């Protein structure tokens, strides 16, 4: 374990991992992207993991080394369930933030997802639930395909001639987060064979993610009691193969003793971006 990844406190959590069987894994994504209830193939197992408190080392985290960063970042958005506010206020805020914190020349924000743990509120708003299956949002094939899906052919080809990355920006809608906190596995503790490519069928397009198999050498970090003015940046793809972080794995973890109904359900938003250099 590197010095920058030594944490003070730990908790035990439960995550879903994918069991490698050699079969092709396909998830049929529902209209609202229903999450853990979407029909899928594959075999899975629940494993207890040790999750370290990352607040003590937050200032030492580096997007190019561990693949994620954590810091305070306030917003002028008053209601994240209002798509107009998210697109007209939050997207420009994040574009400015990402340009300042990276060496990118251009940021393309293409998607956002709200996740709510309370089933009644989730159904009322038509949003998704927290994902407890360890994964990364892109594969080597699905990231370039997403660029092709979003841009005209000539522009996409031009982008492919230079480096591009994808960063997921994660924020709680309310705090402190007491249930389903997000756990992150850094780039430098993911083994070469730990990822399993998984197809995601959206009906109108085919995407792909990387599911994670369990490996006891994996390290897991979280930021306890996250508040609304705090964000996590997760690298989900990088074209560079020079040793820098290319991606991470992440998922919501649950208390191995079971959910506490007295605690507030998690509410969060994640915004997916492409950065071009």
C-alpha positions in Angstrom: 0.0 0.0 0.0 1.4 3.4 -0.9 1.9 6.1 1.7 -0.8 8.3 0.2 -3.4 5.6 0.6 -3.1 5.0 4.3 -6.3 5.9 6.1 -7.2 6.4 9.7 -10.6 4.6 10.1 -12.2 1.7 8.5 -15.7 0.2 8.2 -17.0 -3.1 6.9 -19.4 -3.0 3.9 -21.0 -5.4 1.5 -20.6 -5.1 -2.3 -21.8 -7.2 -5.2 -19.0 -8.6 -7.4 -19.3 -10.5 -10.7 -18.1 -14.1 -10.9 -16.1 -14.8 -14.0 -17.6 -17.7 -15.9 -16.7 -17.0 -19.5 -20.3 -16.3 -20.5 -21.2 -13.0 -22.1 -22.9 -10.7 -19.6 -25.8 -8.5 -21.0 -27.9 -6.0 -19.0 -31.2 -4.9 -20.5 -31.5 -1.3 -19.2 -35.0 -0.3 -18.3 -36.5 3.0 -19.5 -35.6 4.8 -16.3 -32.4 2.8 -15.9 -33.9 1.0 -13.0 -30.5 -0.2 -11.6 -30.2 -3.4 -9.6 -33.6 -4.7 -10.9 -32.7 -4.5 -14.6 -32.8 -7.9 -16.3 -29.3 -9.3 -16.8 -27.2 -12.4 -17.3 -24.2 -13.5 -15.4 -23.4 -14.8 -11.9 -22.8 -12.6 -8.9 -21.7 -12.8 -5.2 -22.0 -10.5 -2.2 -18.6 -10.0 -0.4 -17.7 -8.1 2.7 -15.0 -5.5 2.1 -13.0 -3.2 4.3 -13.6 0.4 3.3 -11.1 3.1 4.5 -12.0 6.7 5.4 -10.4 8.8 2.7 -10.9 12.2 4.3 -7.4 12.1 5.9 -5.7 11.8 2.5 -8.1 13.7 0.3 -5.6 16.5 -0.5 -3.0 13.9 -1.6 -5.3 12.2 -4.1 -4.4 12.6 -7.8 -6.6 11.9 -10.8 -3.6 10.6 -12.7 -2.4 8.2 -9.9 -5.4 6.9 -7.9 -8.0 8.0 -10.5 -10.3 10.0 -8.2 -10.4 13.2 -6.2 -12.6 14.6 -3.4 -13.2 18.2 -2.4 -15.8 20.9 -1.6 -17.6 22.4 -4.5 -20.7 24.4 -3.9 -23.5 25.0 -6.5 -26.2 27.5 -7.3 -28.7 24.7 -8.1 -31.6 24.7 -5.6 -33.5 21.7 -7.0 -31.6 18.9 -8.7 -34.8 17.2 -9.8 -35.4 20.1 -12.1 -33.7 19.2 -15.3 -33.6 22.8 -16.5 -31.6 23.8 -13.4 -29.2 20.9 -13.8 -28.5 21.6 -17.5 -28.5 25.4 -17.4 -26.7 25.9 -14.0 -25.0 22.7 -12.9 -23.5 21.7 -16.3 -21.8 25.1 -16.8 -20.5 25.0 -13.2 -19.0 21.5 -13.8 -17.5 22.5 -17.2 -15.7 25.4 -15.6 -14.5 23.2 -12.7 -13.2 20.4 -15.0 -11.4 22.8 -17.3 -9.7 24.3 -14.2 -8.7 21.0 -12.6 -7.5 19.2 -15.8 -5.4 20.1 -18.8 -8.3 19.5 -21.1 -9.3 22.0 -23.9 -12.9 21.0 -24.1 -15.5 19.4 -21.9 -18.6 17.6 -23.2 -21.3 16.9 -20.6 -23.7 14.3 -22.0 -25.6 12.7 -19.2 -26.7 12.8 -15.6 -28.4 10.4 -13.3 -30.2 10.9 -10.0 -30.3 8.0 -7.6 -32.6 7.8 -4.6 -32.6 5.0 -2.0 -36.2 5.6 -0.8 -38.4 3.4 -3.1 -41.5 5.5 -2.9 -39.7 8.8 -3.7 -37.7 7.0 -6.4 -40.9 5.7 -8.1 -42.6 9.1 -7.8 -39.7 10.9 -9.5 -38.9 8.1 -12.0 -35.2 8.0 -11.1 -32.8 5.2 -10.3 -31.6 3.4 -7.2 -28.0 3.2 -5.9 -25.9 0.6 -7.7 -24.3 -1.9 -5.4 -22.5 -3.9 -8.1 -18.8 -2.9 -8.4 -18.1 -1.6 -11.9 -16.5 1.1 -14.1 -18.6 3.1 -16.5 -16.7 2.5 -19.7 -14.7 -0.2 -21.6 -12.0 0.3 -24.2 -14.7 -0.1 -26.9 -17.7 1.7 -25.4 -15.9 5.0 -24.6 -14.9 5.7 -28.3 -18.4 4.5 -29.3 -19.9 7.1 -27.0 -17.9 9.8 -28.7 -19.2 8.5 -32.1 -22.8 8.5 -30.8 -22.5 12.1 -29.6 -20.5 13.8 -32.3 -20.6 14.1 -36.1 -18.3 11.6 -37.8 -15.7 14.1 -38.9 -15.5 15.7 -35.5 -15.3 12.4 -33.7 -12.4 11.2 -35.9 -10.6 14.5 -35.1 -11.1 13.9 -31.4 -9.7 10.3 -31.7 -6.4 11.8 -33.0 -5.7 13.2 -29.5 -6.1 12.1 -25.9 -9.6 12.0 -24.4 -10.9 11.0 -21.0 -14.2 10.5 -19.2 -14.8 11.8 -15.6 -17.9 11.1 -13.6 -18.9 13.8 -11.0 -20.7 12.4 -8.0 -22.5 14.6 -5.4 -25.1 14.0 -2.6 -28.4 15.9 -3.0 -28.8 15.9 0.8 -26.4 15.3 3.6 -24.9 13.8 5.6 -24.9 10.6 3.6 -25.7 7.8 6.1 -26.8 4.9 3.8 -25.4 3.5 0.5 -22.2 5.6 0.6 -20.1 5.3 -2.5 -17.0 3.1 -2.3 -14.1 3.6 -4.7 -11.4 1.2 -5.8 -8.3 3.1 -7.0 -6.6 2.4 -10.3 -3.4 1.2 -8.6 -5.1 -1.6 -6.7 -7.1 -3.1 -9.6 -5.5 -6.3 -11.0 -5.1 -6.8 -14.8 -7.8 -9.5 -14.8 -10.2 -8.0 -12.3 -12.5 -6.4 -14.9 -15.2 -8.3 -16.9 -16.6 -6.5 -20.0 -20.4 -6.3 -19.8 -22.8 -5.2 -22.5 -25.6 -2.8 -21.7 -28.6 -2.7 -24.1 -30.4 0.6 -24.0 -32.8 -0.4 -26.8 -31.7 2.4 -29.1 -28.0 1.8 -28.6 -25.5 -0.7 -27.2 -23.1 0.4 -24.5 -20.6 -1.3 -22.2 -19.2 -1.2 -18.7 -16.5 -3.1 -16.8 -17.9 -5.3 -14.0 -15.4 -6.1 -11.2 -14.5 -9.5 -9.9 -13.5 -9.9 -6.2 -9.8 -9.7 -5.5 -8.6 -9.5 -1.8 -5.8 -7.1 -3.0 -8.3 -4.4 -3.9 -8.4 -1.4 -1.7 -11.6 0.5 -1.1 -12.1 4.1 0.0 -15.1 6.2 1.0 -15.7 9.7 2.4 -18.0 9.3 5.4 -21.0 11.7 6.0 -20.6 13.5 2.6 -22.5 16.7 2.4 -24.3 18.5 -0.4 -21.3 20.8 -1.0 -18.8 18.0 -1.6 -18.1 16.1 -4.8 -16.1 13.1 -6.0 -14.4 13.1 -9.4 -14.1 9.5 -10.8 -12.0 8.8 -13.8 -13.9 6.2 -16.0 -11.7 6.2 -19.1 -8.4 7.5 -20.5 -6.9 6.8 -23.9 -3.3 7.1 -22.5 -1.4 3.9 -21.8 1.6 5.4 -20.2 1.0 4.2 -16.6 -1.3 6.9 -15.4 -4.7 6.0 -14.0 -7.1 4.9 -16.8 -10.2 4.2 -14.6 -11.4 3.2 -11.2 -14.2 0.9 -9.8 -17.1 2.1 -7.7 -20.4 1.1 -6.1 -22.7 1.9 -3.2 -21.9 -0.3 -0.2 -24.4 -1.4 2.5 -24.0 -2.2 6.2 -23.4 -5.9 6.5 -25.7 -5.9 9.5 -28.6 -4.7 7.3 -30.2 -1.4 6.6 -31.2 0.9 9.5 -34.7 2.2 8.7 -34.2 5.2 11.0 -31.4 6.6 8.7 -32.3 8.8 5.8 -32.1 7.2 2.3 -29.3 8.3 0.1 -30.0 10.8 -2.7 -27.3 11.7 -5.2 -26.5 12.9 -8.7 -23.8 11.7 -11.0 -22.8 13.7 -14.1 -20.9 11.9 -17.0 -18.5 13.9 -19.1 -15.9 13.5 -21.9 -12.8 15.6 -21.8 -10.8 16.3 -25.0 -7.2 17.4 -25.0 
